[in-house]
Each structure stands twice: as C-alpha cells, then as structure tokens.
C-alpha cells in the first residue's frame, strides 16, 4: 500500500503550490475584476472540457492496450505514436484554456486569473470524470503522470487537486 508522497517530480512542479498563495496576496490590494457571472461561464467550460479530456484519456489508454484505470501509466507503457499525440493534446488543451481566458478578461492580470480559474476547474473535473466513469483514481494517493510538456511531471493525485482547489477558492473568494 502506498502512503502519501509529499513531493512531485521534477522538483520544480512542487512550486505550483505557490500559485494560490501568490494569487491571494496579489488580490489583497485589488479584488479580481472578473465578475462572478464570467467566472461561472468559464467554469462551466472548464468542467465540460474536463469531461472531454477524461474521455480522450480513456480512449488513449484503451488504444494502447491498457485497461482504463487498472494499471499505473508510465512513459514506458505508452506507445511512441500515442505519446506524440498526447503531447499535442496537452498543448492544444493549454491553447484552448488560454483562448477562453483571453475572451474572459479585460487586462492581462484578469486574463491570467481567468486562465488559472478555468485550468483549476478543468483539472479537478478531469479527475472527477475519470473517477465516476472508470473508477480511477482509486484514491487521492494514486500516482499519476500529470503532464508531459516540457518534461514528464509525476505526483500523487492529491497534489494537483489541492493546488487547483485552492486556486479556485482564492479566485472565487477574491472576485
């Protein structure tokens, strides 16, 4: 049985925990100017997009011969051609999240808040949809390959859920 692992790899991925802290302190002087209606609309996009991402991951795992949610996914278990597609999918995800943020915010600061808000809801809903559709992750301490760009990021599921959850709370509270 795995216990909780406090650190993600590579080491700098752990610095992501500073995002909600920085957002909190940056928004203390001036509230986030994205209205809650706009946050709700971009949030709905993030949750819906989380379902699309979860479905794609299930399809990729199935296509690579891995039973969805039953095996630990490592770089060695993903065929090269699917690994390439996965990198493209990740890049496209960031581009789409940036696109919705560009439409939602007026200033650069607001666009960054909108991106982080939508990313946070997308990230949490991705794990939620995988859990209710294929029963994965089994728990918050399940290891996961988080991202491949620019290099593979690894951690237990609790870490991205915590960072995204705190980020969403700070943005909603400060808006």
N, C-alpha and C positions, 0 to 999 in steps of 0.2 A: 504494500500500500504506500502510495506517495504521500508525503507530507507537504506542507506549504513551502514553496521555494520563494524566497524574498527577492531574488534578482533575475532580471531578464538578460538575454544576450542579443546582440553585443551590449557592452556596458552602458553605452550612451542611451539606449532605449529606456533605461531606468529614469533618465532625466525628464521623461514625459510626465512624471508625477508633478513636476513643477508647473505644468500648464494651468491647472485650476487655481493653484496658489497665485501665480502671476496674474491671472485674469481677475481674481478677487482684489488684489492690491491695485491693479491698473484701473479698475472700475470704481474704486472707493471715492476718488475725486469727482468723477463724472459718470453718471449712470450710462449704461449701454443704451444707445438711441434707437435700436431696432425695436419696434413695437411688438407687443406680445402676439398680435394677430399675425404679423410677418413671421415670428418665431414658430407659431403653430403651423403655418402653411409650409415652411421649410422643414419643420419637424415631421410633418406627415410625409413629405417627400423622403426624408431620411429613413423613416420606418418602412415605407414601401420599398425603397431601394435596398434596405437590409434584407427583405424577403427575396428580392431578385438575386442578390449576392449569395444568399444561402442556397437558393435553388441551383445556381451555377456551380457552387462548390460541390453540391450533391452530384450533379451531372459529371463534373470532372473526376470526382472520386470513383464513381461508377464506371466511367470510361477507362479509367486506369486500372480497373480490376480490384479496387479497394472497396470493401463493403462499407457503405456510408456509416460513419460513427463507430465502427467496430475495431479499427486499427489506428495506431499512432501514425500520423503522417509525418514523414521526414523527406528531406530532399532526395534521398536515395530511392524512396518508394514512388516518386512521381516521374513518369517517363519524360524524357527531354523535350519532346514536342509539346506536351501538355504544360511543362514548366514554363516554356516560352509563352504560351497562350496565357498562363496565369500571370506572368509579369505584365503582359499587355492589358489584361483585365484590371489589374491593380492600378496601372497608370490611367486607364480610362475612368476608373472609379474616382480617383483624385481629381481628374479633369472635370467630371460631371459635378462633383461636390463643389469645386471652385466655381463652376458656371452658375450654380444656384446661389452661391454666396455673392457673386458679382451682381446678380439681379436683386438680391435682398437688401444689400447695404448701400448707404449713400457715400460714406467716407471709407478710406482704406481700413481704418480701425473697425468700423461696423462690418465691413466685408470679412475681416478676419474673425470677428465674433460669430457672424453667420456661418462661416465655414466650420469653425470649431463646434458650434451648436449642432449643425446638420451632421457632421462627422461623428459626434458623440452619440446622437440618436441612431444613426446608421449602424455604428459599431455595436451598441447594446442590442439593437433589434436583430442584427445578424446572428448573434449567439442565441437570442430568444427563439428566432425562427428555426434555427438548426435544432435546438433542444426539443421544440414541440413537433417538428416534422420527422426527425430521425433519432431522437433521443441522445444527441451529442451536443454539448459535452456532458459527460456523466456527472461532473461536479465542477465547482469553480477552481479546483486544483488540477484539473485535467491539463496536460501540456498542449500547447498549440504553436503552430508555425504562423505567426501573426502577419508577416509581410515579407516580401522578397526584395524590395527596392530600397536602398541601393545594395543591400546585403540581407540575408535572411535574419529575421527577428524572431526570437523564441521566448516564450514565457508561459506561465500558467494562465488560464482564462481569467482568474480574478483580477490580474493586473490591468488589462485593457478595459475591463468592465468598471473597475474602480476609477481609473483616470477619466473615462468617458462619463461615468455617472457624476463625479464631482464637477467636471467641466460643465455638463448640462445644468446641474443645480446652481452653480455660480452664475451662469449666463441668465437663467430664468429669474433667479433672485435679484440680480442687479439690473434687469431690464425694466 
